[in-house]
Amino acid sequence: MSAQPSLISGRVFDGEAKPLADVRVFFVSGPVPMQDVALLTGDDGRFSLTAPVPGRYQLQFVADTFKTRTVDVDAERPAALEVTLEKA
């Protein structure tokens, strides 16, 4: 029996609770070796990444004029994340 992938999704906002588009979202680390996978948030700040196996992952959020943020995620209990970035 192989582990099923989990979907890690959510939205990224600025300090005024406005959705942020074009934020780079990618895996920093995880329980297994992974290929470099990254995406950009949509106009509504939404993103979705597939975690290949259950476990703990670190995601990083990078956007021009904002501080980089790293978030720990438990892909065994996927939940919609809400991430707020601070102005740099």
C-alpha positions as CSV (number, residue, x, y, z in Angstrom):
1,M,0.0,0.0,0.0
2,S,1.6,3.3,-1.1
3,A,1.0,6.7,0.5
4,Q,-1.5,8.9,-1.2
5,P,-0.4,12.5,-2.1
6,S,-2.0,15.3,-0.1
7,L,-3.1,18.7,-1.4
8,I,-1.7,21.7,0.4
9,S,-3.6,24.8,-0.5
10,G,-4.5,28.2,0.8
11,R,-4.4,32.0,0.2
12,V,-1.7,34.6,0.7
13,F,-2.6,38.1,2.0
14,D,-0.9,41.4,2.7
15,G,-1.1,43.1,6.1
16,E,-4.4,44.8,5.1
17,A,-6.0,41.4,4.4
18,K,-5.9,41.9,0.6
19,P,-5.1,38.9,-1.5
20,L,-1.6,38.9,-3.0
21,A,-1.1,37.7,-6.6
22,D,2.2,36.4,-8.1
23,V,3.7,35.3,-4.7
24,R,6.2,32.5,-5.3
25,V,5.3,29.4,-3.3
26,F,7.6,26.4,-3.1
27,F,8.7,23.5,-0.9
28,V,11.9,24.1,1.2
29,S,12.0,20.7,2.8
30,G,9.9,17.5,3.3
31,P,10.0,13.9,4.4
32,V,11.3,12.7,1.0
33,P,13.6,14.1,-1.6
34,M,11.7,16.2,-4.0
35,Q,12.1,17.9,-7.3
36,D,12.1,21.7,-7.3
37,V,8.4,22.6,-7.5
38,A,7.1,26.2,-7.4
39,L,4.1,28.2,-8.4
40,L,2.7,31.7,-8.4
41,T,-0.5,32.6,-6.5
42,G,-3.5,33.6,-8.6
43,D,-5.1,37.0,-8.7
44,D,-7.2,35.9,-5.6
45,G,-4.0,34.9,-3.7
46,R,-4.8,31.2,-3.9
47,F,-2.3,28.4,-4.3
48,S,-2.3,24.6,-4.3
49,L,0.7,22.2,-4.1
50,T,0.7,18.5,-4.1
51,A,2.7,16.9,-1.3
52,P,4.0,13.5,-2.6
53,V,3.6,11.7,0.7
54,P,2.1,12.5,4.1
55,G,4.4,14.2,6.6
56,R,5.9,17.6,7.6
57,Y,6.8,20.1,4.9
58,Q,8.2,23.6,4.9
59,L,6.8,26.0,2.4
60,Q,8.3,29.3,1.6
61,F,6.5,32.4,0.3
62,V,8.4,35.1,-1.6
63,A,7.1,38.3,-3.1
64,D,8.8,41.6,-4.2
65,T,8.6,44.3,-1.5
66,F,7.5,41.7,1.2
67,K,9.5,39.8,3.8
68,T,10.0,36.1,2.9
69,R,8.0,33.8,5.1
70,T,8.5,30.1,5.8
71,V,5.6,28.0,7.1
72,D,5.5,24.5,8.5
73,V,2.7,22.3,7.2
74,D,1.5,18.8,8.3
75,A,0.4,17.2,5.0
76,E,-1.2,14.3,7.0
77,R,-3.9,16.7,8.1
78,P,-4.3,19.0,5.2
79,A,-6.0,22.3,5.9
80,A,-6.5,25.5,4.0
81,L,-3.7,27.8,5.0
82,E,-4.0,31.6,5.3
83,V,-0.6,33.2,5.1
84,T,0.0,36.9,5.7
85,L,3.2,38.6,4.4
86,E,4.6,41.7,5.9
87,K,6.0,44.6,3.9
88,A,9.8,44.6,3.7
